[in-house]
Amino acid sequence: MKTEVLLRSIGKINDELIADAESEANTKRKPGWAKLGTMAACLALVLCTGIATHAIRNNATAGTFTMDVNPSVEYTIAKSGSVKNVRCLNSDAENALSDVALGKQSVETALTRTVAAYEACGYMENGEATVLISFDSRLDANAELKASLSAEIRKALEQTDAVGTLVFHSELTENAEAAKIAGEFHVSLGRADWILTAANKTGLPTDEVARMSLDELLKFQEVSGISSVSVSKFISLEEAKKIALKDAKLDELTQKIVFTREELSRNQGKPCYLLEFYTGTNQYFYQIDAKSGSIIYAGKFITLSEAKKIALDDAGCKDKVSFTEETLVSGGIKTPYYRLVFADAKTQWTYRIDAVLGIVLEKKQKETATTEIDTADFISLEEAKKIALKDAGLDEATQKIVFTREELNRNSGKPCYILEFYTAKKQYSYKVDAKNGNIMEAYHFILLADAKKIALDDAGVNVKVVFTTEELVAGGIKTPYYRFVFADTKTQWTYRIDAVLGTVLEKQQKEIVTTDFISLEEAKEIALKDAGLNEATQKIVFTREELNRNQGKPCYILEFYTAKKQYSYKVDAKDGSIMEAYHFILLADAKKIALDDAGVSEKVTFTEETLVAGGIKSPYYYFAFESDSARWTYKIDAVLGVIMDKTCDKIIPPAPEFIGLEKAKQIALEDAGLNETAQKIVFTREELSRNQGKPCYVLEFYTAKKQYSYKVDAKDGSIIEAYHFILLADAKKIALDDAGVSEKVTFTEETLVAGGIKSPYYYFAFESASARWTYKIDAVLGVIMDKTCDKIIPPAPEFIGLEKAKQIALEDAGLNETAQKIVFTREELSRNQGKPCYVLEFYTAKKQYSYKVDAKDGSIIEAYHFILLADAKKIALDDAGVSEKVTFTEETLVAGGIKSPYYYFAFESASARWTYKIDAVLGVIMDKTCDKIIPPAPEFIGLEKAKQIALEDAGLDETAQKIVFTREELSRNQGKPCYILEFYTDKCAYSYKIDAVSGEIIGKKTEWFSRQESETVPNTSQNSDSKQRRGN
């Protein structure tokens, strides 16, 4: 009976086992040694059962906790503290963890593997992820186990270096509403509780709040004062900058310091801040440990402009040079140095300048070849083109061939013609030996458009995509290919398409995770705050607002300017940190600095105005401008406004040793066999210029029979270049006579192409009702060099005719013109992939139709039956449940390609804005969005009251003067509802922001149109916050 008592005590009773034991004890007495054996067996059973019982109890479920990033996963915890099993709460988690073993592991191992999988899928990047850990009520009640798990979770996540913010949350009570949200949006109960709190606090719809990132939701929890939230973070960017500046012994209050790089990255797997900045004398590079703030690397370099000066001084350059390479090489075991390559007309130098000490580490000098190519023994360009076309199996007489490049160049030192051309089906690239006509290189590529179609078809894309890269990579040992990168709102694809065969060489696809991005407006606010700007007190114009990527990280690129400066920012789209910030002086101010330094008192013309920013160089403006007497180039530091580099070349005036313009004209006319007294000669160009560095007179003139172009040496009067062209009108007549045109034609292009290695020629394009022609007429000889003719297909006898085509389309559509009204909006003879067809578009009271009918056999090539625009609009409006007046801002039918045809609508009422995509055939809703417009709530003062406040503040009276309002809008200012009002009188323009609840003036701006010339025209602006600060 001891066995029975033991089994009862551990809760494991087996009735058959008890009955067997009792029966055996009553019927048979065991010998003495058997008793001992039985006692030993019982003792063993007690020990084994105790061990088993302990194991069973340890493996019993103690509770669950969940981990939310964007993927959400639930871990079931045994009483021993290990992970029994896991459950993925959404598809993101399933995709990331499908091949990862997490059950029967320690919590540390399970979390480490989870984080590694999330990092591989791009859900946790750069050590900045926010993680929410939620304990269920069972674990929350077990204080000892919860504390142990919390410590183990914190330790595991800190070791991964992937987490910036760790939050613990307890599910203290059962909440049916939170449970419903968790099930609907596939998140944990902890995140559902946060969503519920944020929805209650903001009044926003639950589905809108559910799209918020954890960081956004966390703000509402902290504001609500929830005690269970605890946060662990990296040191901030500002703290890292202070550490670097302190180490560099710099003070932002006493000197100008410009940061060119501010980035959270990694160094050998450790999160760190990368900082690059410069002053007027040095530039710096720092790596700061993002956790401890310790300095991993520090570099102090001389500036690039100083390194260039050292190299130029050492080279003893007196002539103008051009830099082809300016590189800072730092890192590794080498001494950091600048590598500079520059050259003048005769010599090229290569320098390595120690970036710390400023000494010359290495230098090389070589003379550059200046000999020109002798073309005496070369085949002509036309011969080279014929060779290429023959090799390509093409005939200009039978198909249209367009040359995009015709150039005499060199290939590995050998002179060659580089030819690039295309047809309707392919594009070609050739290099033809200029001496013997051998083909040195030949490529036959599929067209870019065809390659793009291959990629899109393979990707199965049925929504709008944006191509960010379209590149032909050819040359070297690689197979030539097209590289494409394109994306829709959810996915990005990268393709390599064989440029010859059209096959897919490689493809990649990755999901774009946008649910945790800050909004564009938030990014703009961050940039403006960093720049110390306030839209309420000054005019700020944004010229670029774009969601892009910086080294793979999603970021907002913002460019904007004020009356004093212009700015360029990159803001991390996830956490709002500033990745890059530039504050530039204005272009106009930089130009003034250059002009003042040049001491220009005469009129100048700017030929180049460029802002060069990015990389290790100090950002600068590059200017090239000239007057009648000189040409200047300047590099102006775009931040400090100091001159980094400048050149000045004098333009040689007509000196006494020059022959003079009249003498040059006389020489040209004598060479042309012309006499101004015997015939009318009109000069259209008379200019002293240069030809390959030699001063010359450029003269262009014409008579009634020809036109002429001359270059005459300004010193000795020798003729450098002479062209006698036939007149444009004569060239046109040659083309028209050859085309045999007897009907009216229209010229769409008339161009004289002269210069370079090509024979000068006139290029004409013209068309009549029946054909289109292009001609190249030799501008000297008047012979036809090239021509094409494309017939415009008229309704020929073998075509079925328009009326027959219409009848075919109507029969196919099941329509009868005698029984109902049918309106044709398009009736056109055109082509579909080269085949003649009739394009017909028409509508009835119920539908609209689009048909393409083969013009020869009457077969239907394409047919669309669309619902009417009005019906599609009604579907959208009915679904939106609109009962108030709406305004449609866009109504578009999108049809063609691989997409289902659809109507796109955008419309708005006083309370909301909607967008809809309605299937144009089925009439079903394909996509829709709705954004609420904040209505004037009862507690708002109302638009009229806001206008009254603004007018009273401006000292204006609508009854006494004319006031025109150009903007009356209910909006938000830093999250607070406000009225934005803009209006003007005949003297002044006003801009106001009025708090929609209190009626307080948040910001205002006044601009005078004009005053008396002796008066100053002020700009007055005010902001309530700045006014309060001045008052303290």
Secondary structure, 3 states (H helix, E strand, C coil): CHHHHHHHHCCCCCHHHHHHHHHHHHHCCCCHHHHHHHHHHHHHHHHHHHHHHHHHHHHCEEEEEEEECCCEEEEEEECCCCEEEEEECCHHHHHHHCCCCCCCECHHHHHHHHHHHHHHCCCCCCCCEEEEEEECHHHHHCHHHHHHHHHHHHHHHHHHCCEEEEEEEECCCCCHHHHHHHHHHCCCHHHHHHHHHHHHHHCCCHHHHHCCCHHHHHHHHHHCCCCCCCCCCCCCHHHHHHHHHHHCCCCCCCCCCEEEEEEEEEECCEEEEEEEEECCCEEEEEEEECCCCCEEEEEEEECHHHHHHHHHHHHCCCCCCEEEEEEEECCCCCCCEEEEEEECCCEEEEEEEECCCCCEEEEEEEECCCCCCCCCCCCCHHHHHHHHHHHHCCCCCCCCCEEEEEEEEEECCEEEEEEEEECCCEEEEEEEECCCCCEEEEEEEECHHHHHHHHHHHHCCCCCCEEEEEEEECCCCCCCEEEEEEECCCEEEEEEEECCCCCEEEEEEEECCCCCCCCHHHHHHHHHHHHCCCCCCCCCEEEEEEEEEECCEEEEEEEEECCCEEEEEEEECCCCCEEEEEEEECHHHHHHHHHHHHCCCCCCEEEEEEEECCCCCCCEEEEEEECCCEEEEEEEECCCCCEEEEEEEECCCCCCCCCCHHHHHHHHHHHHCCCCCCCCCEEEEEEEEEECCEEEEEEEEECCCEEEEEEEECCCCCEEEEEEEECHHHHHHHHHHHHCCCCCCEEEEEEEECCCCCCCEEEEEEECCCEEEEEEEECCCCCEEEEEEEECCCCCCCCCCHHHHHHHHHHHHCCCCCCCCCEEEEEEEEEECCEEEEEEEEECCCEEEEEEEECCCCCEEEEEEEECHHHHHHHHHHHHCCCCCCEEEEEEEECCCCCCCEEEEEEECCCEEEEEEEECCCCCEEEEEEEECCCCCCCCCCHHHHHHHHHHHHCCCCCCCCCEEEEEEEEEECCEEEEEEEEECCCEEEEEEEECCCCCEEEEEEEECCCCCCCCCCEEEEEHHHHHHHHC
